Amino acid sequence: MITYEKTTACDIEPIYRLCKQLIDDYENMDSIDYDKVLKCVRRKIEISIDAYTAVFVSDKKVGYYHFYQNEDGEHELDDLYIFPQYQNQGIGSEVIKKCASSVKAPVMLYVFIKNEKAVALYKRLGFEIIRTVNGSRYVMRKGNRKYYEAYEERYKTAHAHGVSWENDVSTPVVADILKKYCIGQQGRLLEIGCGEGRDAKILLNRAYDLLATDISKEAISYCQKQLPQYENYFCVLDCLSDELNEKFDFIYAIAVIHMLVLDEDRQGFYQFIRNHLKKNGIALICTMGDGEFETQSDITQAFTLQERNHKSGKMMVVGTSCRMVSWDTFEQEIAHNGLTLVEKGMTSVPLSFDCLMYAVVKRKSV
């Protein structure tokens, strides 16, 4: 198990020696004032030692890193060192993933060009070479996409093969709830996570006033190309960071919330729904699960390639995220975020989801 602790003054000398060793091993000595560089390195470590972190495995110190926001406002991973006897065990990779997942912005770093092992590791973890400095170091940057954006890559892979990723079968419970609560074409509807337009297409063809949204640009582009007559009814939206300047009579999200693993992200989802419902509006939320079993995926594994079965055959696609909760957790989340449960039940989507929990909610009365 990897744990982390803040460094102290006694770590200055070990970190300095590690920095010096890298310079000795990989720097182009003809291009630097060696003594001046070493003085600058030591001074930097002394000033910033409180911002460094020591890495431990089973209570043994195995390395250091410095992750901070630099003068240009960028999140920089600096002085990542794993001691030689602990290298090639995945520790460095876990540190990098931890740092990247802690911010919602790109992460950059400097690495010596001659340190081919480190360059290869960073590339495997999604870093790209941006530029070269003094002919001896690369500046590398990782775009740091949010874990729940992985479906963007799945859609791109499927569309590159000339097929859709999802099955073209609508979700029966959507029509059932619209009918039960007498929401007709005069109501304003919002879909969160429309994907390839499975449900939006049906409602738009029935003249519902629907805005269909998805965080995936690829999915929205696909919908607009497949349904050009409804191009303006689709738009890109991240419900965890974006806002709309209107409220809706009916909001629905099919198999979206289960892709949100972190508590703060799930809360953001519910808050978006609450903030965008009209006073008497209702929302339909469907999530994978049987109401009893709870599990969640490792978000650092999102975007990792894996083989999946597809209607067209086996396909290599990126992994995505998933969190299944019990009814107790589901209902607690709803209540905690200013929503009232109107009804709940079990449903399914033919060929896509055999077991979905659904909840109809409204804004909690003040």
C-alpha positions as CSV (number, residue, x, y, z in Angstrom):
1,M,0.0,0.0,0.0
2,I,1.3,3.4,-1.0
3,T,1.1,6.2,1.5
4,Y,2.3,9.8,1.6
5,E,3.8,12.2,4.1
6,K,5.0,15.8,4.0
7,T,8.8,16.1,3.9
8,T,10.9,17.9,6.5
9,A,14.3,19.7,6.6
10,C,16.1,16.3,7.0
11,D,14.9,15.4,3.4
12,I,16.6,18.4,1.8
13,E,20.0,16.7,1.4
14,P,18.6,13.3,0.0
15,I,16.5,15.1,-2.5
16,Y,19.4,17.3,-3.5
17,R,21.7,14.3,-4.1
18,L,19.0,12.7,-6.3
19,C,18.7,15.9,-8.4
20,K,22.5,16.1,-8.7
21,Q,22.7,12.5,-9.8
22,L,20.2,13.1,-12.6
23,I,22.1,16.1,-13.7
24,D,25.4,14.2,-13.7
25,D,23.8,11.3,-15.6
26,Y,21.7,13.1,-18.2
27,E,22.5,16.8,-18.6
28,N,24.5,18.3,-21.5
29,M,27.4,19.7,-19.4
30,D,28.6,21.9,-22.2
31,S,25.4,23.9,-22.1
32,I,25.3,24.8,-18.4
33,D,27.2,26.5,-15.6
34,Y,27.4,23.3,-13.5
35,D,28.2,25.0,-10.1
36,K,25.6,27.7,-10.6
37,V,22.9,25.1,-11.5
38,L,23.6,23.0,-8.4
39,K,23.4,26.1,-6.2
40,C,20.0,27.0,-7.8
41,V,18.8,23.4,-7.3
42,R,19.7,23.3,-3.7
43,R,18.1,26.8,-3.1
44,K,14.9,25.7,-4.8
45,I,14.7,22.6,-2.6
46,E,15.4,24.5,0.6
47,I,12.7,27.1,-0.2
48,S,10.1,24.6,-1.3
49,I,10.8,21.6,1.1
50,D,7.4,22.1,2.8
51,A,5.7,21.5,-0.5
52,Y,7.5,18.2,-1.3
53,T,6.0,14.8,-0.5
54,A,7.7,11.6,0.6
55,V,6.4,8.3,-0.8
56,F,6.1,5.2,1.4
57,V,5.4,1.6,0.8
58,S,4.8,-0.6,3.9
59,D,6.2,2.2,6.1
60,K,9.4,2.3,4.0
61,K,10.4,5.5,2.3
62,V,10.7,4.8,-1.4
63,G,10.9,8.2,-3.1
64,Y,9.9,11.9,-3.3
65,Y,7.9,14.2,-5.6
66,H,7.0,17.9,-5.7
67,F,3.6,18.7,-7.3
68,Y,2.7,22.4,-7.3
69,Q,1.3,25.3,-9.3
70,N,4.2,27.1,-10.9
71,E,4.6,30.8,-11.7
72,D,2.8,30.4,-15.1
73,G,-0.3,28.9,-13.3
74,E,0.4,25.4,-14.6
75,H,0.3,22.3,-12.4
76,E,3.8,21.0,-12.5
77,L,5.2,17.6,-11.4
78,D,8.7,18.2,-10.3
79,D,11.5,16.1,-8.9
80,L,9.7,12.8,-9.0
81,Y,12.3,10.2,-7.7
82,I,11.7,6.6,-6.9
83,F,14.7,4.9,-5.3
84,P,16.4,2.4,-7.6
85,Q,15.5,-0.7,-5.5
86,Y,11.8,0.2,-5.7
87,Q,11.7,1.1,-9.4
88,N,9.7,-1.0,-12.0
89,Q,7.0,-1.8,-9.4
90,G,4.4,0.7,-10.6
91,I,5.0,3.1,-7.8
92,G,6.0,6.0,-10.0
93,S,2.9,5.4,-12.2
94,E,0.6,5.5,-9.2
95,V,2.2,8.8,-8.0
96,I,1.7,10.4,-11.4
97,K,-1.9,9.2,-11.6
98,K,-2.6,10.5,-8.1
99,C,-1.3,13.9,-9.0
100,A,-3.1,14.1,-12.3
101,S,-6.5,13.0,-10.8
102,S,-6.2,15.7,-8.0
103,V,-6.6,18.6,-10.4
104,K,-9.0,19.4,-13.3
105,A,-6.3,20.9,-15.5
106,P,-3.3,19.8,-17.6
107,V,-0.2,18.6,-15.8
108,M,3.3,19.4,-17.1
109,L,6.8,18.3,-16.3
110,Y,10.5,18.5,-17.4
111,V,12.4,15.3,-18.2
112,F,15.9,14.8,-19.5
113,I,15.9,13.6,-23.2
114,K,18.6,11.0,-22.4
115,N,16.4,9.6,-19.6
116,E,14.7,7.3,-22.1
117,K,13.1,5.1,-19.5
118,A,11.3,8.1,-17.8
119,V,10.3,9.5,-21.2
120,A,8.7,6.2,-22.2
121,L,6.8,6.0,-18.9
122,Y,5.4,9.5,-19.2
123,K,4.3,8.7,-22.8
124,R,2.5,5.5,-21.6
125,L,0.6,7.6,-19.1
126,G,-0.6,10.1,-21.7
127,F,2.0,12.8,-21.6
128,E,3.1,14.4,-24.9
129,I,6.3,16.3,-25.8
130,I,5.5,20.0,-26.1
131,R,9.0,21.4,-26.7
132,T,12.7,21.0,-26.0
133,V,14.7,23.1,-23.6
134,N,18.5,23.7,-24.1
135,G,18.7,20.6,-26.2
136,S,18.7,18.4,-23.1
137,R,15.2,18.3,-21.6
138,Y,11.7,17.8,-22.9
139,V,8.7,19.7,-21.6
140,M,5.8,17.2,-21.5
141,R,2.2,17.8,-20.8
142,K,-0.8,15.6,-20.1
143,G,-4.3,16.9,-21.0
144,N,-5.7,15.4,-17.9
145,R,-9.2,14.5,-19.0
146,K,-11.8,13.9,-16.4
147,Y,-12.3,10.2,-15.7
148,Y,-16.0,10.3,-16.7
149,E,-15.1,11.6,-20.2
150,A,-13.9,8.2,-21.3
151,Y,-16.9,7.5,-23.4
152,E,-15.7,10.2,-25.9
153,E,-12.9,7.7,-26.9
154,R,-15.3,4.8,-27.1
155,Y,-17.6,6.7,-29.5
156,K,-14.6,7.7,-31.6
157,T,-13.4,4.1,-31.8
158,A,-16.8,2.8,-32.8
159,H,-17.4,5.5,-35.4
160,A,-14.0,5.0,-36.9
161,H,-15.1,1.4,-37.5
162,G,-18.3,2.7,-39.2
163,V,-20.7,1.5,-36.5
164,S,-22.5,3.1,-33.5
165,W,-21.4,2.0,-30.0
166,E,-24.9,1.8,-28.5
167,N,-27.9,-0.2,-29.5
168,D,-30.6,1.8,-31.3
169,V,-33.4,0.8,-28.8
170,S,-35.2,3.5,-26.8
171,T,-35.7,3.4,-23.0
172,P,-39.3,2.4,-22.3
173,V,-39.5,4.0,-18.9
174,V,-39.0,7.5,-20.4
175,A,-42.2,7.3,-22.4
176,D,-44.0,5.7,-19.5
177,I,-43.1,8.5,-17.1
178,L,-44.0,11.2,-19.7
179,K,-47.4,9.6,-20.1
180,K,-48.0,9.0,-16.4
181,Y,-47.2,12.6,-15.4
182,C,-49.0,14.1,-18.3
183,I,-45.9,15.8,-19.8
184,G,-46.8,16.6,-23.4
185,Q,-45.3,18.5,-26.3
186,Q,-45.9,21.8,-24.6
187,G,-43.4,20.9,-21.8
188,R,-39.7,21.8,-22.0
189,L,-37.5,18.7,-21.8
190,L,-33.8,18.2,-21.1
191,E,-31.7,15.0,-21.6
192,I,-28.4,14.6,-19.7
193,G,-26.1,12.2,-21.5
194,C,-28.0,11.6,-24.8
195,G,-25.1,9.5,-26.2
196,E,-25.9,8.6,-29.8
197,G,-29.4,9.8,-29.6
198,R,-31.2,6.6,-28.7
199,D,-34.0,8.3,-26.8
200,A,-33.7,11.8,-28.1
201,K,-34.6,10.7,-31.7
202,I,-37.9,9.2,-30.6
203,L,-39.0,12.3,-28.6
204,L,-37.9,14.7,-31.3
205,N,-39.8,12.7,-34.0
206,R,-42.9,13.0,-31.7
207,A,-42.5,16.8,-31.6
208,Y,-41.3,17.1,-28.0
209,D,-39.5,20.3,-27.1
210,L,-36.2,18.6,-26.1
211,L,-32.7,19.8,-25.6
212,A,-30.4,16.8,-25.8
213,T,-27.0,17.1,-24.2
214,D,-23.8,15.1,-23.7
215,I,-20.3,15.8,-22.4
216,S,-18.9,14.0,-25.5
217,K,-18.3,16.2,-28.5
218,E,-18.1,13.1,-30.7
219,A,-21.5,11.9,-29.5
220,I,-23.1,15.3,-30.2
221,S,-21.5,15.5,-33.6
222,Y,-22.7,12.0,-34.4
223,C,-26.3,12.9,-33.4
224,Q,-26.2,16.1,-35.5
225,K,-25.0,14.2,-38.6
226,Q,-27.5,11.4,-38.1
227,L,-30.4,13.8,-37.4
228,P,-29.6,16.9,-39.4
229,Q,-33.2,18.2,-39.2
230,Y,-32.7,18.4,-35.4
231,E,-29.1,19.7,-35.4
232,N,-29.9,22.7,-33.1
233,Y,-31.6,20.4,-30.5
234,F,-28.3,18.9,-29.5
235,C,-25.4,20.5,-27.6
236,V,-22.3,19.7,-25.6
237,L,-22.7,20.0,-21.9
238,D,-20.8,19.0,-18.8
239,C,-23.5,19.0,-16.1
240,L,-20.8,19.1,-13.4
241,S,-19.3,22.4,-14.5
242,D,-21.8,24.1,-17.0
243,E,-25.0,25.9,-16.4
244,L,-28.0,26.6,-18.7
245,N,-30.0,29.8,-18.6
246,E,-33.4,28.1,-18.4
247,K,-35.4,25.6,-16.4
248,F,-37.2,22.5,-17.5
249,D,-40.5,20.7,-16.9
250,F,-38.8,17.3,-17.3
251,I,-35.2,16.2,-17.1
252,Y,-34.1,12.7,-17.7
253,A,-30.7,10.9,-17.5
254,I,-30.4,7.3,-18.5
255,A,-27.4,5.4,-17.2
256,V,-25.4,8.5,-16.5
257,I,-25.1,8.8,-12.7
258,H,-23.5,5.3,-12.4
259,M,-20.5,6.7,-14.4
260,L,-19.8,9.2,-11.6
261,V,-17.7,7.6,-8.9
262,L,-16.6,10.4,-6.6
263,D,-19.1,11.8,-4.1
264,E,-18.5,15.4,-5.1
265,D,-19.2,14.5,-8.7
266,R,-22.4,12.7,-7.9
267,Q,-23.5,15.7,-5.7
268,G,-22.8,18.0,-8.6
269,F,-25.1,15.9,-10.9
270,Y,-28.0,16.1,-8.4
271,Q,-27.4,19.8,-7.8
272,F,-27.5,20.4,-11.6
273,I,-30.9,18.7,-11.8
274,R,-32.3,20.6,-8.8
275,N,-31.1,23.9,-10.2
276,H,-32.6,23.4,-13.6
277,L,-36.0,22.0,-12.7
278,K,-39.0,24.3,-12.8
279,K,-41.0,24.6,-9.5
280,N,-43.4,21.8,-10.5
281,G,-40.9,19.9,-12.8
282,I,-39.9,16.3,-12.3
283,A,-36.7,14.4,-13.2
284,L,-36.1,10.7,-14.1
285,I,-32.8,9.2,-13.0
286,C,-31.8,5.7,-14.1
287,T,-28.7,4.0,-12.8
288,M,-27.2,0.5,-13.1
289,G,-27.8,-1.7,-10.1
290,D,-30.1,-4.1,-8.4
291,G,-30.7,-1.9,-5.3
292,E,-28.6,-4.0,-3.0
293,F,-25.1,-4.6,-4.3
294,E,-22.6,-1.7,-4.1
295,T,-19.3,-1.4,-6.0
296,Q,-17.1,1.1,-7.7
297,S,-14.3,1.1,-10.3
298,D,-10.8,2.5,-10.0
299,I,-11.0,5.9,-11.7
300,T,-7.3,5.8,-12.5
301,Q,-8.0,3.0,-14.9
302,A,-10.4,5.0,-17.1
303,F,-9.0,5.4,-20.6
304,T,-7.1,2.1,-20.3
305,L,-7.5,0.0,-23.4
306,Q,-9.5,-3.2,-23.1
307,E,-11.2,-5.7,-25.3
308,R,-15.0,-5.5,-25.3
309,N,-17.7,-7.4,-27.1
310,H,-19.7,-5.3,-29.6
311,K,-22.5,-6.2,-31.9
312,S,-20.0,-6.0,-34.8
313,G,-17.5,-8.2,-33.0
314,K,-14.7,-7.7,-30.5
315,M,-13.3,-4.2,-30.3
316,M,-10.4,-2.6,-28.3
317,V,-11.9,0.4,-26.5
318,V,-11.0,2.5,-23.5
319,G,-12.3,1.6,-20.0
320,T,-14.9,3.8,-18.4
321,S,-16.0,4.3,-14.8
322,C,-18.8,2.8,-12.8
323,R,-20.3,3.1,-9.4
324,M,-23.4,1.0,-8.4
325,V,-25.2,1.9,-5.2
326,S,-27.9,0.4,-3.1
327,W,-31.4,1.9,-2.7
328,D,-30.4,3.2,0.7
329,T,-27.5,5.2,-0.8
330,F,-29.4,6.3,-3.8
331,E,-32.2,7.7,-1.7
332,Q,-29.8,9.4,0.7
333,E,-28.1,11.1,-2.2
334,I,-31.4,12.3,-3.5
335,A,-32.5,13.7,-0.2
336,H,-29.1,15.2,0.7
337,N,-29.2,17.3,-2.5
338,G,-32.5,19.0,-2.1
339,L,-34.7,16.6,-4.0
340,T,-37.7,14.6,-3.0
341,L,-38.3,11.0,-4.2
342,V,-41.7,10.8,-5.9
343,E,-41.5,7.1,-7.0
344,K,-38.9,4.4,-7.6
345,G,-38.6,1.1,-9.3
346,M,-36.7,-1.3,-11.5
347,T,-36.5,-1.2,-15.2
348,S,-34.3,-2.1,-18.2
349,V,-33.2,-1.0,-21.6
350,P,-33.5,-3.9,-24.2
351,L,-30.1,-5.0,-25.5
352,S,-28.2,-2.5,-23.3
353,F,-29.1,-2.7,-19.6
354,D,-30.8,-5.7,-18.0
355,C,-31.1,-4.1,-14.6
356,L,-31.6,-0.4,-13.9
357,M,-32.9,1.3,-10.8
358,Y,-35.0,4.4,-11.5
359,A,-36.2,7.3,-9.4
360,V,-38.6,10.1,-10.2
361,V,-37.7,13.2,-8.2
362,K,-38.8,16.8,-7.8
363,R,-37.4,19.8,-6.0
364,K,-37.8,19.7,-2.3
365,S,-40.3,22.2,-0.9
366,V,-38.7,25.0,1.1
